[in-house]
Amino acid sequence: MSCIVGWAHTRFGKLDDEDLEGLIARAAADAIADAGISPEDVDSIYVGNFGGFEKQAFPSSFALDADPSLRFKPSTRVENACATGSAAIHQGLNEIRAGKSRFVLVVGAEKMTVAPGSDIGDILLNASYRKEEGDTPGGFAGVFGQIANLYFQRYGDVSDAIARIAAKNHANGVENPYAHLRKDFGYDFCREVSDKNPLVAGPLRRTDCSLVSDGAAALVLTDTETAMRMPKAVHMRAAVQVNDYLPLSKRDIVQFEGCQQAWSKAHAAAGTSIDDLSFVETHDCFTIAELIEYEAMGLTKPGEGRRAIEEGWTQKDGKLPVNPSGGLKSKGHPIGATGVSMHVMASLQLMGEAGGMQVRDPKLAGIFNMGGAAVANYVSILERLR
């Protein structure tokens, strides 16, 4: 497998002073510098960007703005819904495995807040099956509101549990200097419906929904032999992609079977089990997603995901900390940047550089990033090499 040898991360939030071009160039330059290589050493570039929020498309060459010597390097835009960042990383891994590149720069970026608020939900529905789900009230939040309703019907009301997930992730996000919303709301606020925390879709409250954010993250990949001679290296012990059907109607959506399959294949590739993981960064676009992901990753049996949060297993000091970064819930969810950000957050943890986010003595990191409602499913298992 390959290694991550450098990374960078902008602040996530409503970044009025920076456009998409600037975000991509800044993250790219910082990641190259962090890896301790020259821009001339970069062989290829992949830019993850979902798009649709602004008229400017075709952002692949924005990465060249990081340094004049990147001009004429091959750079390609990658898109796979909310898993766009991980998809870009996989393209970089494929380049290295094929021997086409020694150093690959991967940048994930999104500028969401330029779109009118009334349009954002509909733009995000591009990650769903338009023929059947395109008129869902509430946009993509409405899709997960339906999933939450189905889960509640099958397993009972878990409003308490998803409020605890929201509270956990917001508390963790206070320590993340890159997070969009660094505020500990507490369980009571997250649990109660109020003017400041209204219902958004189905049983989901505002605090159950990830934030509309701008931001970028970047990393540099290389082969393991090269990484052994570099100052730091995080080994990609497994990197797996599993796709499921797009229409919700063709799946038992309460199970997240694609997520389940991706975790199973990743552990098989890495020679690990869930008990070996030190922490997990998982895709909490909505709190109900994190709850179902507890079950899909094998932390609990189906229908028992609430135990993981109610018994403190997934707290930062629990047996398997989940989203010590604050997750998408607190950090924000600039679509194209999210998957790259998750790998940067995991790398910081493994290198002992996570500051207030740091978990105790991490050895193995698990990452789950999904596109759509468990359609494109990516799992990575990372370890520190040096």
N, C-alpha and C positions, 0 to 999 in steps of 0.2 A: 504493500500500500504506500501511499504518499504521506507527506507531512505538511503541516501548517508551520511556517517559519517566521511569519510576521503578520501584523494585523493593525487595523485602525477602526475607529468608531466615532462618528459625529454624535452630538447630542440629538436626541429625538424630540420632536415637538412641533409647534407651529413656528417655522423658521422663515419669517418674513424677509429677512435680510439675505437669503441665499436661494438661488434657483437650482434646478436639477443639475445643470451643467457644472455649477460651482461645487455642489455636494459630491458629485462623482469625482471630479478632479482632486478635491482636497483629500477625500478618503483614499484615493489611489496613491497620491504622493506620500501620504503619511504611512501607508502600509509598506510601500517600497522602502522608505527610510527605516521603518521599524525592523524590517528583515535584514537590514544592513547590506543590501545589494544596490547596484547601480541601475537606473532605469534602462540602460542599454542591455542589462542582463535578462530583462523580461522578454520571453519568447512569444507569448500570446496572452490575450486579455478576453475575459468574459464579463459582460455587464448584465446583471439581473434587474429587470425593470418591467413591472406589470403594465403600466401606462393607462391611458384613458382619462386621466384626471386633468391633463392640460393638452393643448393642441400639438405641442412639440412631441413628436415621436422620433424613432431612429436615433437613440442616444448613445450607441456603441462608441462612437468616436469622441465623445466627451471625455473619456478616460485619457485620451492623448494629450489633453490640456494639462495633465499633471507635470509633464516635462517634454521639452521639444524633441528629445531623443526617442520618445515613444512614437513619433510620427512614422508611419508606414508599417507599424506592427499590426498583425491581424487582431481585430477586436470584433466580437460578436455579441449581439443582444440575445438574452435567453429569457423565456417567459413560461411559467407553469403555475399560474394563479398564485395563491398565497405561499406556495413552495418555490417560487421563482429563485430565491437566493440559494437554496440547496441545489436546485437544478443547475444553476451556474457553476456551483462548486463541482458537481458531478461531471460537467463538461471539462473542467480543468483537470480533474482526476483522470478522465479518459485520455486527454492529451499526453499526460505524463506516462501513463501505462503504455500507451502506444509508442513511446519514445519520440514523439514529435516535438515536445517542449521539455526544457529543464526547469524553467521558472514560469509559472502561470500566475497572473494577477486576476483576482476575482473581485468585482465590486457589485454590491447590491444597493439600489437607491430608489427612492420614491418621493415625489412631491405631491402629496394628496390634498393639502389644504388650499390649493389654488382653485379647486373645483367648488362650485356652489354647494352648500350643505345639502340642499334638496336633491342634488344629482348624485351624491356619493354612494348612497345605498343602491341606486340603479346601476352605477358603474361596477360596483362590487358583485352585482348579480351576473356579470360576465363570467364569474367563477362557478356558476350553477348551470343547470340545464334549462335554457331559456324557453323551450317549447312547453315545458310543464311548470317551471318555477319562476318564469320571468315576470309574472304579475304578483308575486308574493308581497303582501303588505309589509312594510317595514324593511324592504330590501333584504340584504343578506342577514341582517339581524332577525328578520322574520323567518328565514330558513332555519336558523338555530333555535328560534322560539318554537317552531314546529317540532324540532328534534327534542327539545326540553319537554314539551307537552307529551310526546310519545313515551319518553323515559318516565315521566311522572305517572302516566297511566299504567305502565308495566310494573314499575318498582316502588311507586309511592312518591309522595311529595319530598323532594330533597332541597327545598328552598334554604333550609338551615345550612346544609353542606356547601352549596354553591356560594352562599354568602361568606362562609368561612374561607373558601378558596379566594374570593375577592379580597377579603381582609388580609389574608396571608400574603398575597402577591403585592398588595399596596404597601404593607409593612416592609417587605423585602425591598421594594423599589425605592424606599427612602434612602437606602445606602448605595443606590446606583447613580453615579454622577451623569450618566447618559440618558436617564429615564425622562420621559415626557412629564409624568405626574409623580412627583416625590412627596406624597402625602399619605400618612397612615390614617385611614378613615375609621378603623375599628370595626368590629363585628356588628355592633348595634346599628350603625349607620348603613352598612351594606345590607343588613337583613330587612330593614324597614322600608316600605314604600313611602315616599314623601315627595314634596315639591322639588327638592334637590336631588332626589333619587327615584324618579318615576319609573313605572313599568314601560318598557320599550317594545317588547314583542313577547307574546305568551307570558310565561312566568319570569322572564328575564328583566331585571332592573337595569338602570343605567350602569351601576357598578358591576354588572355581569358582562359588560361589553367592552372590548378593547378600544383603544383610542385611534382616532384619525390623525395620522402623524406624518411629518416630513423627516427625512434622515437618510444616512448612508453608512455602510460598513464595508470593509474591504479586508482581504487577506492574500497572502502569497503562498503558493503551493510549490513543492519540489519533491523529488524522489528521496527515498529514505537514505540512500548512500550519501547524497549531497547534504541532507539535513544533519547528518552526524558530524559534519564539520562546521556547523553553524552555531551561533550563540544559544539559540533555543529551538526546540522542535516538539511539536505535538503530533503524535502519530495517529493517522486515520485508520484505526484497527479494523473498522468495518464501515461501509457506506452502501446502503441498500435503498433501492426505489421499488415501490409496488404501486401499481395503478388499479383502481377499481372502476366500476361503471360510473358514468356521470349522473344519470337520473336517480334521484332518491327512490323512485318507485321500483327500481330494479334491485334494491338492496334492503336488508334489515338495518336501517340507518342507526339504530340505537346501539349496535354492536361495534361499529368502526372496524369492520373485518380487515380492511386494507392496512390499517394501523397495526392490528394484531399480527398480520402476515409479515409486515416489514420488521417488527421487533423480533419475531421468530427467526427470520432469515439473517438478521444482523447478528443475533447471538450465536447462531450456527457458524457464521463466517468468522466471528471474533473468538469463538471458543469460550463464551461467557454465558452467564445467566443474570437475571435481574438482581439477584443477591450479591453479585460482584460489583454493581454500580455504586459509585460514591454519591452521585447526584444526577438529576435529570433536568434538562431544559426542554419543556414541552409546549405545544402550540395551544395556548389558552386564548384563542381569539374570542371565545365566550367561555364563561366559567363551566357551563355544562360540558363543553368539549374537554376541559381538563379532567372533569369527573369521569367521563366515559373513557378517557385515555388511561386513567389509573387501572381500569378493568382490562383494556386492550393490551397494556404493557405487561399484564400478569401480576400486578401488585395486589389486586383483590379478584374475587370471583365476580362474574357478571351480576349487576344489581347491588353490589356491596361496596361500590366506590366510595360511598359516604364514610365508611370506616376509616379509610386512609387519612382523610382530613379531620374527622371528628376525634380520632385517637392520636392525632399529632404526628403520624408517620411522615408526612410530607413537609412539615415545618423545617426551617433551616437547621435545627438541631435534632431533627427526627431521624428515623432509620434510613429514609431515602428522601433527602431534601429535593423538592420539585420547584423549579423556577426561583432559585435564590437571587436571580437578577431582577425579580419582579415580574418577569414574563411579559407577554404582550399587553397584559392587563394594566400594568403600571409603566412599563418601559415605552409602550406604544407599538404600533403595527404599520410602519411604512412598508407596504406590501413587498416590493422587490428587495428591501434591505433585511427583512426579518430572518430568513434562513442564514444569511451570512452573519448577522448579529448574534444569533444563537451559537454559532461556532466560535465567534470571538469571545463571547461571555464564557463558554466552556474552557477555552484556551487560557483565559485569564485565571480561572479557578485552578486549573491543573498546574499552572506555573506559580501559583501562590501570589498572584498579583491582583486579586479581586478586591482588595481593601475591605470595606465594611460588608461587602457581599460574601466574603470568603467563608467557605464551609471547611470543616475540620479535616485535614489530611486527605485530600481527594486523590484517588488513584485512577479511577475510570469514570468518564462522563458519558451519559446517554443523551441524545438529542432526537426529538421528534418534531418534524416540520411538515405541515400538510397543506395541500392546495385544494380549495373547495371544501366540501363537507366530507372529509376522509376519502377524497378521490385520488389525488397524487400524494403518496405517503413516503416520506424519506426518514430513515433512521441512520444516525451515525453513532459510532462508539469510539471515543477518543481516549488516549493515554499520553502522558508526558514521556518523551523519549530522552530528552536532555534539557 
